[in-house]
Amino acid sequence: MLSQTTATKSVCRLAPSPTGAQHLGNARTFLIAYWSARAQNARLLLRIEDIDSPRVKPWATQQAIEDLAWLGIEHDGSPIIQTQRTELYQELLDRLLADDRVYPCTCSRKDIETAASAPHEQRPPSAPSSDAELTVDAETTIYPGTCSGWRFGEAMPEEGSYCLRFRIDPAPMSFDDQIAGRVHCVPTTAIGDFPVTRKEGVAAYQLAVVVDDIDAGVTEVVRGDDLLVSTFRQLQIYHYLDAPPPTYAHVPLVVGEDGRRLAKRHGDTRLSQYREQGVAPETIVAWAARSAMGTQETFPSQTETAGWDLRRWHDEMIARFDWSQISRERVCFNESDGFGG
């Protein structure tokens, strides 16, 4: 039975997805999460989010673990593997079905795009540079409710032909983010009814992450600001379960000179590639630290930090960590600024 763990202290988590190699942007988010966790003497869990099976690479889990260790990021306990937790996800899915909070949806992506009267293809907004409040827009086409007339007890479609879609509560929502500040959402125009399984019947990300965080008693979630809109989907599930959500911190993404998130078009920024080239992990950690907190007037100069080893960098960042000092601007990475071996 899913129940909230009674935490004796704060619990944070790292949650790499083994769908490919971890890159500089991932490293910066993981490092900020690590510094925050250790600054509050929190337990730091490692969860491998491998339920997206068609995209999972068999080598990527071990590589992610090695990347974290190379950066000096230490987690507590054995890794949590999502594909080993399917029974727990199914338990919640059964409950949602019985409560008529989900329904089978046979629509294809093309069906949804065709039926939606006002599709949105806007990117989630960047975190503001001031304390202004933020209202999120849709990040995808809003589901038009084609299959929402189904009610519990009616016949289910053919197995493998549908996903289960969560019926949203349309009431306006908001939460306080450690970086973005107060964030607002109108569910009917920003998220719509959303999938909690894939058509193969496997739990989808939005449901699995909530189940895992509640089960582990997670109190703080640090991740990229591309997931800002997804937070409202997850909060819908928290509200359904009457469970207190964690504190969120959506870290601005690392982008290329074109303003788009890091990808192969911006050069090879894989952590494994830097390791193979003999780049010192201190180089990556120093870059992440300066981009995150280098605006502080008291932050040591490059001359002062020239001799710092990995342990010194982490100790210094943990000692001075303060969410109010973390940069709210996206970081632009230029390939010419790359880290030579």
C-alpha positions, 0 to 999 in steps of 0.5 A: 500500500502506498503511504508517505514515509515518515521522514526524520530529516530532509530527503532529496534525490537525483533522478537520471534517465538512462535514455542516453549519456549525461551531459554538462546540463545534467551535471550542473543540475545534479551538482546543485541538487547535491550541494543543496542536499548536503547543506541541509544534512539531507539524505540523498537518494539515487533513482534510475528513471528507466520506465521509458523502455523504448528509449532506454540504453542498456549502457546508460545506467552504469555510465550515469552512476560512474559520471556522478562518482567522477564528479564527487557526488555521493548518494545514500543507499542503493539505487532505486530502479523504477522498473522494479517498482511496477506493482506499486505503480499498478496499485495506484492505477487501480485506485485511480480507475475505481475512483473514475479519475482516469479513463482509457484514451485510444487517440493517437498524437495525430488525432489529438492535434487534429481535434484540438481547436487551439494547439499550443507549441510554446516552450515553458518560460524561463525562470524570471530574473526578478521576484515577479510571479509567473504564469505557465503556458502549455508546452504541448497541444492540449488534449481536447477530451475526445475519450473523456466520456468513459466511466468506470464499469464500462468496457475497456478498449482492446489491450495495447490500444490505449493509455490511461489519462488523468482527469484534471481538477480545473481549479487554478493552481500555484506553488512556490519554487525556490528559483522561479518564485510564485508560479501559477497555472490554469489547468484547462489551458496549460496541461489538460488531461494527461497520460499516466500510462503508455499504451503498453500499460506501463506507468508513465513518468508523471505517475511514477515520479509521484509514487516514488517521491511519496514512498521515499519521503522526498522533501525537495526536488531539484530539476531543470526548468523544462519540467516546470509545467510538468510539476502541475501535472504531478501536483494534481496527483498529489492533491488526489492522494491528499499527500503533501508535495515536496519543495521544488527548485527548477534550475535554469537549463544550460543552452547553446548559443542559439538559445536551445537546450544542449544537444549534439548540434552544440558539440559533444558535451557528454561527461563520459567524453570529458572523462575519456579526454582526461578532463579533471572533474574539478574543471566541470565542478568549478564551471557549474559553481561559478555559473550557479553562484558566481554573481556573489560578490564574496565568491573567490576569484579563479586565482584563489580557487586554482588549487582547490581539489574536488573535496574543497569545491564541494565543501565550499559550495555546501557551506555557502549554499543559499537558494536565494543566491542561485542564478535565475538565468539560463547558462549559455555554453559556447563550444569554444568554451569547452574543457580541453583535456 
